[in-house]
C-alpha cells in the first residue's frame, strides 16, 4: 500500500496531467512544423522489431513533412515509470506504446486522451473500417477508445509433429481440449525422451504471463476480475477448477515447471513436444526448428465442448498531449502505424496478428505471406473469440497481479492446496483494490 504522502502527490500529479491546457479543437490537418515524442518499446528490442518500426517511422515522416517524430526506445516494463517521471518533469511523451495491462493506470494517471473526444466521428469510423471489432475492444474502457490496438497476439499451441509421430499420435489431430492434451502428453512421456508440455501460463519463479492465465480461466467460464471491476474473482469455483486442471497436469508429469526462457529454447531445440505461448514467438520457433523437425501450431485447448476464450498480449497506441496541433500529428502517426501497409509489415516482419482482418487474404498485402506461413492461421482464427486482457484498477495493479501469479505458481507447482492458496491470495489482493 502506498503511504499517504505518496497518494496525495500522485493525486495532485494526476490532476495536473489530466487538466487540459488548450480548449481548441484539434485541427483537420498539420499545416505547420511540429515535433511529437513517441515512446515505443519495439524500438528497444533487438533485431527486426526495431528495424521494422524505425522503417515505418521514416516512411511516416517522408509522407508527412511537417511532422517530426522524436522516437524514444523504452522497454515495455519501464513504460509506466518513464512516462510518469517525464510527465512530472514536463518533458513527457505525446504518444506511447502502452501494454494493455497498464492501460487502466495510464488512463487514470497520465492524461490519456479518448479518441472519441478529439477525432471527428466520421474520420474515426473511416479509419476503423476493416478492423477487428474484438481487436478494437482491447483498447476501450468505459465506452471510449483510449488505446488503438497496435501489436498484439493470442495464445497458440505450438507442437512438434515428429514427436507426435514417435509417440504414436496423429499430428493432423492436435489436442483441442485439456483432457486430450493430457493424454497426448502421457503418450509422449512414455514413448519419447522429450518433455511433454510447457506453457506461458505459470512457470518457475513466477515465469508466467497473466494474459495467458486469464485465457485459461476464461475458457472454463471464470474470470480474474468482476465485470464491474470492483472484485477479484480468481478464487471463484470456475477459476479454481482451471488451476486444478493445471495442477493435475503437473502431478501427472505432463506440465513441466520451467521458466519461459528455457521453454522457448527447449521448443526451438526439439526437446519439447507442446508449448502454449504467444503467437509472436512464431518466427523464433520457425528459425530454431528449420531443418530439425516439423513445427506446427493449433488453437489453444478448451474445456470439453466449450470453445477456448483467448485473451491477448500486446499494446495499443495512446495519445497523452493536450496540444491540439500535437494531437492531430499524433493521430496521423497512429493512423499510419495501423494502416494496411503498416500491418503488413507488423505481421510479416515483427510477428503480431493484424488488427486489420481485411488484409489477410488480399494479395496486395498479407495474402501471399499468410499462404506461405500456415502457422499464423490459428492466431487469426482466434480473433473471432478474442476477449480483452483485463487490466486491474487502481495504483496497486502490479502488486495485485504479483500476488495472483505467485499463488498460481504455488498452487500448480508448489504442492499447495489449490483452493485455499487462491482464496488467501485473493483476500490479500482485494485489500489493495481501490
C-alpha angles and dihedrals in degrees: 000000000000116000116253093251091055091048091052092048091048091049092052091047091048091053090050094050093045097049112099115232096191125047096191122110119252110269120246093238142013102250098163135045115282135167124213128189116227122192109204128174097197086066088059092057126090124247131006098352091067093039094050092046093049089050093053092050091050090051090050093053091048090053093043107041094176092059124076116190117210096202112197122191110227125170113243090237090055098043096098097045093043093047092047094049095045095046090051089052092050094245099095129143126273092208131021135189097228125188111234092241088065096045100097092049090046092053093049098045114020105051095253109189121227109229091221089062096057110020120074110251094239093051092047092049091049092054093045092054111114093018124122109261090211088053092050090051089063090075098042127101129169091002097304135097110242097158126037105217107248116159119014143140141187132230111275129186107232113193141182108240092195091058090048090056092046089054093049093254127136109244089201089064107054116181112278095181134045090244090055090047090054092052092046090048093051091051091049091049091051099043104035141035092236127108108256105217143354131170146190089239100093127342146166113309093012088299095160139109116243091210093057090048089051089053092056094047092046089051089061093050095262135116137204094219132030119253091250089054095235104101133050112228107179090115095055118116097262092051092045090052091052092050091045088056090056090047090052090051089053094046089051091055094249103105114057123211098230132144118249096252093053092047091054091050093047093051093048091048094052094247096112123063102199132018126181108201145119115316088227088080089069096102093048093049093045090053091049096047097044109124092357108073143341110271118201136172137214139177117278113273122260136205113267112302093344112107114237117260107217122198125197144249123207142061150287132217113250129193116219104169123100093197106110094215092049090046089057091047090048092049091050089052091049091050091050094047091051097042125119090258093049093048090052087059095040093053101037099039106027101028107237125134113259117251087208106073091180092076097053096090098026110109089208088066127010102342098101094038093052090049089054094045108050092167089079094061099085088053091052092046092053092060087082090063099034118140122189121264105250116240113203117234129243136031093293096060094119093051089050090053092048093052090051096046093046089052091049091053092050092046095049103033107011101066093243122144105270101216096041094045094051093044092054093046091048092051091050093046094046089061087063094053118108 
